[in-house]
Amino acid sequence: MFDELDRLAASRKIKMTVYVDDISFTGVAVNDSFKNKIQVLINSYKHQINPNKIKFFGEKIKFINGISISKNGLSPSNQLSNEIRKLKKLNDRQGINTLNGKLAYINFIKSINSL
């Protein structure tokens, strides 16, 4: 299903981003027609989209799961960057694990931009 969603998005020069069970589509061709095609495809796999979670944004920067999405690509939000700075000062096991997880998330964001 994800491969089909990605192909559909790519055919319209739309960037698809997946984080766990959140799927985001970014591009000028994201509209009601595209949304309807996505819903049909997802329904064909016996999944449903929560209608309360479908959102359209304008040309402004959007924030989803600590990521800012703009026409220039993806980048960590200022909040996520500040959290990382604070975690670097901690010296306990939980703080280090949390820091490593957030750093891995930022590396994931960077890897998407290089696609």
N, C-alpha and C positions, 0 to 999 in steps of 0.2 A: 504494500500500500504506500509506504513512504517513498519508494522508488518511483511509483506512478505519480504521486503528488509532486515530487521533485521534477520529473520530466514535464509535467503540465506547467509548473511554474517557470522552468527554464525556457519553454517554448514561447513564453510571453515576456522574457527577460525580467522575471520576478525572482527575487532571492528568497529561498525557503530556509528557515532556521528552526531547528528542533532542539528543545531542551527537555528531557524526560517526556512528559506528555503534553507540553505546550508547543504548538506549531505556529510560527509567525511567517507571514508573507510580506515582503517589502518590494515596492516598485510602483511605477506610474500606472501599470495595467491592472492593479488590484482594484476591483470594482464589484458591483452586485453580480454581474455575469460570471466573473471568475469565482466568486464566493459560491454561486449555485453549482458550478462544475465541481468544485472541491467537495461540497456537501454530497453530491451524487456519488462521487468516487468513494468518499468515506463510508457512506451508507451501503454501498455495494459490498463492503467488507464487514457489514453488520455492526458498525460502530456508529455512534451518534455524537453530534457536536452540541454542547450546551449553548443554546442561543444567547444566554446572558454573557457568554465569554467572547462573542464575536464583536470585534471593535474595528472601526475604520479611523484612521488618523490622516491629517492633512500632511503638508510638506514639512511640518515642524519635526524636531527631534522627538522620538518616542522612547520610553523606557519600559523594558520588559525584563523581569528577573535580573535586575542589576546591570542590564546592557542598554546602552543608548544606541538607537538605530536612526541613522540619517542617510542622506544621499551619498555621504562620504564613506559609509560602511558602518561596522559595528565597533563599539569601544566600551570599556567598563565605565559605569556611572561614577560620578565623584564620590557618592556614598560608599560604593564598593572599594574604591581606592583608599578612602579614609579608614574603612574597617581594616584593610590590610596594613596600613601604617600603624594602627593601634595594636594589631595582633603581633607585629614584629617586635614589640616591646615586651610581650609576655614570654615567660620562660617555663610554663607548665605544659604537660603533655597534651591536654585538650586544646590549649591555645595553638600549639604547634600543628596539631592535626587540622584544626580549623583553618589556619593560615595556609597549609599545604593544599587543602581543598579549594580555597579561594584562588590561590595561585594557579592551580590546574584549570580552574574555570576561566581565568584570564587567558591562559595559553590556548584554551579551546576557542575563545573568541578571536584571538589573533589568527588561529589556523583557518577559521572561516573566511576572514578577510583575504587570505592568500589564495583562495580557490579561484 
